[in-house]
C-alpha cells in the first residue's frame, strides 16, 4: 500500500511544477502520471522525470499510441482549425488524461486528482481548462467509479507570469529546470 494521497497529471512545465510545490507544501503526497501521447515536445517528459526523481516523488509514464490528431502539439500547427481555439489545442486531451489519472487513482484507492490549467489556458480558449469544465467533470466523477474522485485545478485564475514569479521567488525553482512544450512546438 502506498502513502500517496493525490494523483497529479504532471508534464515538467511551470504549471506542473507549481502544482507539485503547492501539494508538497500542503502536506500532500503526490503520485504523478506523465503522459506520452506522441507530442512533438517529448523532451518535456525527460524534464518531468528528472524533476520528480530529484524530489523523490513516485510516478509512472502512460503511453497513448495512435492518437492521430493534428494540432500545434501533435501535428500540423494549422491556425484556426478549431475556430477561435488556440492552435495548440489537442481535442479531448485533458479529458483523456484525466480519465487515465482517474483510473490510476481508483486503482490506488486515492480520491483526488490534480491537473494544471491556468488563466492563460482560459484566455486561449482551451475548452477543457475552464472552471465550468472542472465543475461538470466533478459531477461525472461523483458517479462514474466505485467511489467519488474529486478533480482539482489549483492554478485556475493564476496568470503564467504569477506562476513563474511564485516558482522563482517562493520555491526558488530555476526556470531552466522546467520545460514548456508550447515553446518547443512553435
Buried (B, 14 or more C-beta within 10 A) or exposed (E): EEEBBBBBBBBBBBBBBBBBBBBBEEEBBBBBBBBEBBBBBEEBBEBBBEBBEEEEBEBEEBEBEEBEBBBBBBBEBEEEBBEEBBBBBBBEBBBBBBBBBBBBBBEBEBBBBBBBBBBBBBEBBBBBBBEEBBEEBBEBBEEEBEEEBBBBBBBBEBEBEBBBEBBEEEBEBEEEEBBBBBEBBE
